[in-house]
Amino acid sequence: MTIHIKTADSITKLNLKLPVIQAPMLTTTTPDLVAAVSNFGALGSLAAQFTETELNEKLDRVDDAVR
């Protein structure tokens, strides 16, 4: 597998163990999924189509669950 230099730089800068990005799907992505993906060493993503209060609550849940 060929990894382009920009991709390799991004993996290093984000401190990822795996070059994987979890898609931020609004109806199926939960803070628990984002945290699990992040704890596994990939990049977890949370869809942001929420009110500011809802988004902050979800981000706090992710933050609490990530090692």
C-alpha positions, 0 to 999 in steps of 0.5 A: 500500500502506498501512503502519500506524504501528506497522508503520512504527515497527517497521521503523524500530526494527529497521533493516529495508530491507523490511517482510518477516519470514521465517517460522521453519519448523523443518524448512526454516529454516537459519542460512544462510537466516536470515543471507541474509534478514537481509543482504537487509534483512528480518527473518530468524527461526530456529525455536528447538526445539533444545537450548540447545547446538544453538540457540547453535551455530545462532545463532553461525552466523547471527551469523558470516554477517550483515554 
